[in-house]
């Protein structure tokens, strides 16, 4: 552990609960932000099919266009011929 000397300054009985508490606060704040700043997530969690479909379509719509088939390299068999 490259930061092991911190425990010479801060007791583990104080530092570990503070660290884990900080992680919990950050995680809860991120989840709260998702719940309050999106309109599709609450419907998705309640089983709304329309919200599920919208959540699945959005990433696909943002994908880059596929390269033309003529530009793809030729397939090579396992022997390299």
N, CA, C and O atoms as a GROMACS GRO file, in nm:
protein
  324
    1UNK      N    1   0.086  -0.117   0.000
    1UNK     CA    2   0.000   0.000   0.000
    1UNK      C    3   0.090   0.123   0.000
    1UNK      O    4   0.170   0.140   0.092
    2UNK      N    5   0.079   0.207  -0.100
    2UNK     CA    6   0.168   0.322  -0.112
    2UNK      C    7   0.128   0.437  -0.020
    2UNK      O    8   0.208   0.529  -0.001
    3UNK      N    9   0.008   0.435   0.035
    3UNK     CA   10  -0.036   0.542   0.126
    3UNK      C   11  -0.050   0.490   0.268
    3UNK      O   12  -0.129   0.542   0.346
    4UNK      N   13   0.027   0.388   0.303
    4UNK     CA   14   0.016   0.325   0.434
    4UNK      C   15   0.054   0.416   0.549
    4UNK      O   16   0.009   0.392   0.662
    5UNK      N   17   0.134   0.517   0.526
    5UNK     CA   18   0.178   0.606   0.634
    5UNK      C   19   0.067   0.696   0.686
    5UNK      O   20   0.083   0.758   0.790
    6UNK      N   21  -0.045   0.704   0.614
    6UNK     CA   22  -0.155   0.788   0.660
    6UNK      C   23  -0.206   0.739   0.794
    6UNK      O   24  -0.255   0.818   0.875
    7UNK      N   25  -0.195   0.608   0.819
    7UNK     CA   26  -0.247   0.551   0.944
    7UNK      C   27  -0.157   0.584   1.063
    7UNK      O   28  -0.193   0.555   1.177
    8UNK      N   29  -0.041   0.645   1.038
    8UNK     CA   30   0.041   0.696   1.148
    8UNK      C   31  -0.013   0.830   1.197
    8UNK      O   32   0.015   0.871   1.310
    9UNK      N   33  -0.091   0.898   1.112
    9UNK     CA   34  -0.147   1.029   1.146
    9UNK      C   35  -0.293   1.017   1.188
    9UNK      O   36  -0.336   1.079   1.285
   10UNK      N   37  -0.368   0.935   1.113
   10UNK     CA   38  -0.511   0.916   1.139
   10UNK      C   39  -0.534   0.774   1.186
   10UNK      O   40  -0.488   0.679   1.122
   11UNK      N   41  -0.603   0.758   1.298
   11UNK     CA   42  -0.630   0.624   1.349
   11UNK      C   43  -0.727   0.553   1.254
   11UNK      O   44  -0.822   0.615   1.205
   12UNK      N   45  -0.705   0.424   1.228
   12UNK     CA   46  -0.796   0.351   1.140
   12UNK      C   47  -0.940   0.348   1.192
   12UNK      O   48  -1.034   0.337   1.112
   13UNK      N   49  -0.958   0.356   1.323
   13UNK     CA   50  -1.094   0.355   1.377
   13UNK      C   51  -1.169   0.483   1.344
   13UNK      O   52  -1.292   0.488   1.353
   14UNK      N   53  -1.097   0.587   1.306
   14UNK     CA   54  -1.158   0.713   1.264
   14UNK      C   55  -1.157   0.725   1.112
   14UNK      O   56  -1.256   0.765   1.051
   15UNK      N   57  -1.044   0.691   1.050
   15UNK     CA   58  -1.027   0.711   0.906
   15UNK      C   59  -1.112   0.621   0.820
   15UNK      O   60  -1.169   0.668   0.721
   16UNK      N   61  -1.123   0.493   0.855
   16UNK     CA   62  -1.201   0.402   0.772
   16UNK      C   63  -1.350   0.436   0.771
   16UNK      O   64  -1.410   0.438   0.664
   17UNK      N   65  -1.412   0.464   0.886
   17UNK     CA   66  -1.553   0.505   0.879
   17UNK      C   67  -1.573   0.635   0.801
   17UNK      O   68  -1.673   0.650   0.731
   18UNK      N   69  -1.480   0.729   0.814
   18UNK     CA   70  -1.492   0.853   0.737
   18UNK      C   71  -1.481   0.827   0.587
   18UNK      O   72  -1.557   0.882   0.508
   19UNK      N   73  -1.386   0.742   0.549
   19UNK     CA   74  -1.368   0.709   0.408
   19UNK      C   75  -1.491   0.638   0.352
   19UNK      O   76  -1.544   0.676   0.248
   20UNK      N   77  -1.537   0.534   0.423
   20UNK     CA   78  -1.653   0.459   0.375
   20UNK      C   79  -1.780   0.545   0.378
   20UNK      O   80  -1.867   0.530   0.291
   21UNK      N   81  -1.791   0.632   0.475
   21UNK     CA   82  -1.904   0.724   0.479
   21UNK      C   83  -1.902   0.820   0.361
   21UNK      O   84  -2.006   0.851   0.304
   22UNK      N   85  -1.783   0.867   0.326
   22UNK     CA   86  -1.770   0.956   0.210
   22UNK      C   87  -1.808   0.886   0.080
   22UNK      O   88  -1.873   0.946  -0.006
   23UNK      N   89  -1.769   0.760   0.066
   23UNK     CA   90  -1.806   0.683  -0.052
   23UNK      C   91  -1.958   0.666  -0.059
   23UNK      O   92  -2.017   0.679  -0.166
   24UNK      N   93  -2.019   0.638   0.055
   24UNK     CA   94  -2.165   0.621   0.058
   24UNK      C   95  -2.237   0.751   0.023
   24UNK      O   96  -2.337   0.748  -0.050
   25UNK      N   97  -2.189   0.863   0.073
   25UNK     CA   98  -2.252   0.992   0.044
   25UNK      C   99  -2.240   1.024  -0.105
   25UNK      O  100  -2.337   1.071  -0.165
   26UNK      N  101  -2.126   0.999  -0.164
   26UNK     CA  102  -2.107   1.025  -0.307
   26UNK      C  103  -2.199   0.936  -0.389
   26UNK      O  104  -2.263   0.982  -0.484
   27UNK      N  105  -2.206   0.807  -0.354
   27UNK     CA  106  -2.291   0.715  -0.430
   27UNK      C  107  -2.438   0.756  -0.420
   27UNK      O  108  -2.509   0.755  -0.521
   28UNK      N  109  -2.483   0.790  -0.302
   28UNK     CA  110  -2.622   0.831  -0.286
   28UNK      C  111  -2.652   0.961  -0.359
   28UNK      O  112  -2.761   0.978  -0.415
   29UNK      N  113  -2.557   1.053  -0.360
   29UNK     CA  114  -2.581   1.179  -0.431
   29UNK      C  115  -2.586   1.158  -0.582
   29UNK      O  116  -2.664   1.225  -0.650
   30UNK      N  117  -2.506   1.068  -0.635
   30UNK     CA  118  -2.512   1.038  -0.779
   30UNK      C  119  -2.646   0.974  -0.814
   30UNK      O  120  -2.708   1.010  -0.914
   31UNK      N  121  -2.690   0.879  -0.732
   31UNK     CA  122  -2.818   0.816  -0.759
   31UNK      C  123  -2.934   0.915  -0.745
   31UNK      O  124  -3.028   0.911  -0.824
   32UNK      N  125  -2.927   1.002  -0.649
   32UNK     CA  126  -3.032   1.103  -0.634
   32UNK      C  127  -3.034   1.198  -0.754
   32UNK      O  128  -3.141   1.238  -0.799
   33UNK      N  129  -2.917   1.234  -0.804
   33UNK     CA  130  -2.911   1.322  -0.920
   33UNK      C  131  -2.972   1.254  -1.043
   33UNK      O  132  -3.041   1.319  -1.121
   34UNK      N  133  -2.948   1.125  -1.060
   34UNK     CA  134  -3.006   1.053  -1.173
   34UNK      C  135  -3.158   1.050  -1.160
   34UNK      O  136  -3.229   1.073  -1.258
   35UNK      N  137  -3.207   1.024  -1.039
   35UNK     CA  138  -3.352   1.016  -1.020
   35UNK      C  139  -3.421   1.150  -1.040
   35UNK      O  140  -3.534   1.154  -1.090
   36UNK      N  141  -3.356   1.259  -1.002
   36UNK     CA  142  -3.421   1.389  -1.010
   36UNK      C  143  -3.398   1.462  -1.142
   36UNK      O  144  -3.473   1.555  -1.173
   37UNK      N  145  -3.298   1.424  -1.219
   37UNK     CA  146  -3.266   1.497  -1.342
   37UNK      C  147  -3.297   1.420  -1.470
   37UNK      O  148  -3.265   1.468  -1.578
   38UNK      N  149  -3.358   1.304  -1.460
   38UNK     CA  150  -3.400   1.232  -1.580
   38UNK      C  151  -3.550   1.210  -1.574
   38UNK      O  152  -3.609   1.197  -1.467
   39UNK      N  153  -3.610   1.205  -1.691
   39UNK     CA  154  -3.753   1.180  -1.694
   39UNK      C  155  -3.786   1.035  -1.725
   39UNK      O  156  -3.900   0.992  -1.703
   40UNK      N  157  -3.691   0.959  -1.777
   40UNK     CA  158  -3.717   0.820  -1.814
   40UNK      C  159  -3.686   0.720  -1.704
   40UNK      O  160  -3.743   0.611  -1.704
   41UNK      N  161  -3.598   0.753  -1.613
   41UNK     CA  162  -3.552   0.654  -1.514
   41UNK      C  163  -3.661   0.608  -1.418
   41UNK      O  164  -3.672   0.488  -1.394
   42UNK      N  165  -3.742   0.697  -1.361
   42UNK     CA  166  -3.847   0.647  -1.271
   42UNK      C  167  -3.945   0.553  -1.342
   42UNK      O  168  -3.987   0.453  -1.284
   43UNK      N  169  -3.981   0.583  -1.466
   43UNK     CA  170  -4.068   0.495  -1.542
   43UNK      C  171  -4.001   0.362  -1.571
   43UNK      O  172  -4.067   0.258  -1.568
   44UNK      N  173  -3.874   0.364  -1.598
   44UNK     CA  174  -3.799   0.241  -1.624
   44UNK      C  175  -3.799   0.152  -1.501
   44UNK      O  176  -3.817   0.031  -1.512
   45UNK      N  177  -3.778   0.210  -1.385
   45UNK     CA  178  -3.775   0.132  -1.262
   45UNK      C  179  -3.913   0.080  -1.224
   45UNK      O  180  -3.923  -0.020  -1.153
   46UNK      N  181  -4.019   0.145  -1.268
   46UNK     CA  182  -4.155   0.100  -1.239
   46UNK      C  183  -4.208   0.002  -1.343
   46UNK      O  184  -4.322  -0.043  -1.332
   47UNK      N  185  -4.129  -0.032  -1.442
   47UNK     CA  186  -4.169  -0.131  -1.541
   47UNK      C  187  -4.241  -0.075  -1.661
   47UNK      O  188  -4.307  -0.150  -1.732
   48UNK      N  189  -4.231   0.053  -1.685
   48UNK     CA  190  -4.295   0.115  -1.800
   48UNK      C  191  -4.223   0.070  -1.927
   48UNK      O  192  -4.104   0.100  -1.944
   49UNK      N  193  -4.292   0.000  -2.015
   49UNK     CA  194  -4.230  -0.052  -2.137
   49UNK      C  195  -4.181   0.059  -2.229
   49UNK      O  196  -4.078   0.045  -2.294
   50UNK      N  197  -4.254   0.170  -2.235
   50UNK     CA  198  -4.215   0.281  -2.321
   50UNK      C  199  -4.083   0.340  -2.273
   50UNK      O  200  -3.996   0.374  -2.354
   51UNK      N  201  -4.066   0.352  -2.143
   51UNK     CA  202  -3.942   0.406  -2.089
   51UNK      C  203  -3.826   0.309  -2.114
   51UNK      O  204  -3.714   0.352  -2.141
   52UNK      N  205  -3.853   0.178  -2.106
   52UNK     CA  206  -3.748   0.080  -2.134
   52UNK      C  207  -3.705   0.089  -2.279
   52UNK      O  208  -3.586   0.082  -2.309
   53UNK      N  209  -3.800   0.103  -2.369
   53UNK     CA  210  -3.768   0.113  -2.511
   53UNK      C  211  -3.689   0.240  -2.539
   53UNK      O  212  -3.594   0.237  -2.618
   54UNK      N  213  -3.726   0.350  -2.477
   54UNK     CA  214  -3.655   0.476  -2.498
   54UNK      C  215  -3.513   0.467  -2.444
   54UNK      O  216  -3.421   0.524  -2.503
   55UNK      N  217  -3.494   0.396  -2.334
   55UNK     CA  218  -3.360   0.381  -2.278
   55UNK      C  219  -3.272   0.296  -2.367
   55UNK      O  220  -3.151   0.317  -2.373
   56UNK      N  221  -3.330   0.201  -2.437
   56UNK     CA  222  -3.252   0.114  -2.523
   56UNK      C  223  -3.226   0.176  -2.659
   56UNK      O  224  -3.122   0.147  -2.719
   57UNK      N  225  -3.313   0.261  -2.708
   57UNK     CA  226  -3.297   0.322  -2.840
   57UNK      C  227  -3.199   0.437  -2.837
   57UNK      O  228  -3.125   0.458  -2.934
   58UNK      N  229  -3.195   0.511  -2.731
   58UNK     CA  230  -3.112   0.630  -2.725
   58UNK      C  231  -2.963   0.601  -2.749
   58UNK      O  232  -2.903   0.671  -2.830
   59UNK      N  233  -2.900   0.501  -2.684
   59UNK     CA  234  -2.759   0.476  -2.712
   59UNK      C  235  -2.734   0.432  -2.856
   59UNK      O  236  -2.631   0.467  -2.914
   60UNK      N  237  -2.826   0.355  -2.915
   60UNK     CA  238  -2.807   0.308  -3.052
   60UNK      C  239  -2.816   0.424  -3.150
   60UNK      O  240  -2.747   0.424  -3.252
   61UNK      N  241  -2.898   0.522  -3.121
   61UNK     CA  242  -2.912   0.636  -3.211
   61UNK      C  243  -2.786   0.722  -3.211
   61UNK      O  244  -2.761   0.795  -3.307
   62UNK      N  245  -2.709   0.715  -3.106
   62UNK     CA  246  -2.589   0.797  -3.095
   62UNK      C  247  -2.466   0.726  -3.151
   62UNK      O  248  -2.358   0.786  -3.157
   63UNK      N  249  -2.478   0.600  -3.193
   63UNK     CA  250  -2.365   0.524  -3.244
   63UNK      C  251  -2.322   0.580  -3.380
   63UNK      O  252  -2.406   0.626  -3.457
   64UNK      N  253  -2.191   0.576  -3.410
   64UNK     CA  254  -2.145   0.626  -3.540
   64UNK      C  255  -2.191   0.534  -3.652
   64UNK      O  256  -2.220   0.417  -3.629
   65UNK      N  257  -2.198   0.588  -3.771
   65UNK     CA  258  -2.241   0.511  -3.887
   65UNK      C  259  -2.140   0.402  -3.918
   65UNK      O  260  -2.019   0.421  -3.898
   66UNK      N  261  -2.187   0.290  -3.966
   66UNK     CA  262  -2.099   0.179  -3.999
   66UNK      C  263  -2.021   0.209  -4.126
   66UNK      O  264  -2.068   0.282  -4.213
   67UNK      N  265  -1.902   0.154  -4.134
   67UNK     CA  266  -1.818   0.172  -4.252
   67UNK      C  267  -1.878   0.092  -4.369
   67UNK      O  268  -1.941  -0.011  -4.347
   68UNK      N  269  -1.858   0.138  -4.492
   68UNK     CA  270  -1.909   0.063  -4.608
   68UNK      C  271  -1.847  -0.075  -4.614
   68UNK      O  272  -1.733  -0.094  -4.573
   69UNK      N  273  -1.922  -0.171  -4.666
   69UNK     CA  274  -1.874  -0.309  -4.672
   69UNK      C  275  -1.753  -0.322  -4.764
   69UNK      O  276  -1.667  -0.407  -4.740
   70UNK      N  277  -1.744  -0.241  -4.869
   70UNK     CA  278  -1.633  -0.250  -4.963
   70UNK      C  279  -1.501  -0.209  -4.896
   70UNK      O  280  -1.394  -0.251  -4.940
   71UNK      N  281  -1.508  -0.127  -4.793
   71UNK     CA  282  -1.386  -0.080  -4.728
   71UNK      C  283  -1.335  -0.180  -4.625
   71UNK      O  284  -1.224  -0.162  -4.574
   72UNK      N  285  -1.412  -0.284  -4.594
   72UNK     CA  286  -1.371  -0.381  -4.493
   72UNK      C  287  -1.260  -0.469  -4.550
   72UNK      O  288  -1.265  -0.505  -4.667
   73UNK      N  289  -1.160  -0.505  -4.469
   73UNK     CA  290  -1.052  -0.591  -4.518
   73UNK      C  291  -1.103  -0.732  -4.543
   73UNK      O  292  -1.202  -0.776  -4.484
   74UNK      N  293  -1.035  -0.803  -4.632
   74UNK     CA  294  -1.075  -0.939  -4.665
   74UNK      C  295  -1.048  -1.031  -4.547
   74UNK      O  296  -0.952  -1.010  -4.472
   75UNK      N  297  -1.131  -1.131  -4.529
   75UNK     CA  298  -1.114  -1.226  -4.419
   75UNK      C  299  -0.994  -1.314  -4.446
   75UNK      O  300  -0.968  -1.351  -4.560
   76UNK      N  301  -0.922  -1.348  -4.342
   76UNK     CA  302  -0.804  -1.434  -4.353
   76UNK      C  303  -0.831  -1.560  -4.274
   76UNK      O  304  -0.875  -1.554  -4.159
   77UNK      N  305  -0.804  -1.677  -4.336
   77UNK     CA  306  -0.827  -1.801  -4.262
   77UNK      C  307  -0.716  -1.821  -4.159
   77UNK      O  308  -0.622  -1.742  -4.153
   78UNK      N  309  -0.727  -1.925  -4.079
   78UNK     CA  310  -0.634  -1.948  -3.968
   78UNK      C  311  -0.492  -1.973  -4.015
   78UNK      O  312  -0.398  -1.947  -3.940
   79UNK      N  313  -0.473  -2.023  -4.136
   79UNK     CA  314  -0.340  -2.049  -4.187
   79UNK      C  315  -0.272  -1.924  -4.243
   79UNK      O  316  -0.154  -1.928  -4.275
   80UNK      N  317  -0.345  -1.814  -4.255
   80UNK     CA  318  -0.289  -1.689  -4.302
   80UNK      C  319  -0.279  -1.679  -4.453
   80UNK      O  320  -0.204  -1.596  -4.504
   81UNK      N  321  -0.353  -1.760  -4.526
   81UNK     CA  322  -0.348  -1.757  -4.672
   81UNK      C  323  -0.440  -1.654  -4.728
   81UNK      O  324  -0.448  -1.637  -4.850
   0.00000   0.00000   0.00000
